[in-house]
Amino acid sequence: MNDVGKEMHDLCRELFPISRSLTGDGVRETLAILQRYLPQLKIHEIPTGSRVFDWEIPQEWVIRDAWLETPHGKRICRFQDNNLHVVGYSVPVDTVMPLSQLEEHLFSLPEFPNAIPYVTSYYSRRWGFCLTHEQREKLVPGDYRVFIDSELVDGSLTYADLVLPGESPEEVLVSTYVCHPSMANNELSGPAVATFLARWLGKRPSLRKTVRFVFVPETIGAIAYIAGHLEELKQNVIAGFVLTCIGDDMAYSYLSSRQENTLADLSALHVLKRLHPEFKRYSFLDRGSDERQYCSPGVDLPVCSVMRSKYGTFPQYHTSLDNLELVTPSGLAGGLEAMQRILECVEGNEILKTTVCCEPQLGKRGLYPTMSTRTSGLSARMLTNLLAYCDGTMSTLEIAEKIDVPLWELGPKITQLKEAGLLEEV
């Protein structure tokens, strides 16, 4: 996993400088890079002004340059130095004003004095600059020139999807977002893990379930995607996962679906309890990403969120400190491994029943020791426990939980018993 972790980190490094927002060329450039890794990825555009449920696709924000010039002629808060310096969707401005007037347009974090905060104003017209609190405290009274070279233009919202067909039309949904500027964990870890998860699945000889990957701007992009695919999503999706903040080396986190007990919830919990028992569990009341949209009334998809450090809980969140040092190759590799196991659980979940009445004779099939000793039964205990619950009512994931064995370890045993003619799918 070390090599794949480095590959994902290299992808994050390439994506990091891009100035992304809800709409515009930053999103397009990001998706074009992901398309190099996933040639089947399809990129779509939704025109400005399109209605998507209760929302409307906003204009594109085009930002070319921005800066403040101090009374001494020094330019600070330069967009070219860090794209977090400008409040997202700032309208154009070119004027001079005193510091006392400028202050209402400045944003900093006294509790994190060396961090540039990430601030946006997507749906209200305003402008502003973000800077470290240390920098803000050094500003001297006087007149400042304010310059933002931007515009809001009609265009479109860009998103991408990729569907990997399986033997069944039942779908697993994996969704992540591509709209934040230079933040590594909150923005780039999700797309990186989702991209490499799709590559991993694409190399498998076959899939039992269809898997749909979605890369959208957060909130409005998810709403737009649901609006365009609602019926097929409601008909086909049996489990879904939002991937975000999944690249650091801190604790794993899980946030439940609104229903709390879906196949997605059960699979995520089954894996995290065994791979990372120290993981943190959050309820749907703690939601804040696109699980909100997928679980909304009327949509009601079985979607939960899988993370390392949950958004809003780590000090670097939505600041310039969320950088490529916070996100690590090992953190990304761990997030990928967790999602691989989770998807294996969804893939391997089925309802089975035994084909014989009463306990089968395993010895004659080479599945049980033929020499009886005090401990001979222990080696086949997993097999016998599995068979004991295969009555056509419990899923294999439920059985794995019941007998406390990871489903991915039960998989080969299930295959053995199927090949011996002792199990069949209901």
Protein Blocks (a to p, Z undefined) as FASTA:
>chain_A
ZZmmmmmmmmmmmmmmpccdfbdjklmmmmmmmmmmmmmbccddddehiaghjbccdddd
ddfbdcdddfkopaehifklomklpcghiacddddddfklmmmmgccdfklmmbccdddd
fkbccddddddfklmmmpccddddddddddddddbddddddddddfbfbdcddddddfbc
cdfklmmmmmmmmmmmmmmmmmpmbdfbdcddddddehjlmmmmmmmmmmmmmmmmmbdc
ddehilbcbdcdddddfkopafklmmmmmmmmmmmmmbccddfklgcbfmlmmmgghklp
acddddfbdehiafkgopaklcfklpcfklmmmmmmmmmmmmmmmmmgccdddfbecjdd
fklnopacfbdcfklmmmmmmmmmmmmmmnolacfklmmmmnopafklmmmmmmmmmmno
paccZZ
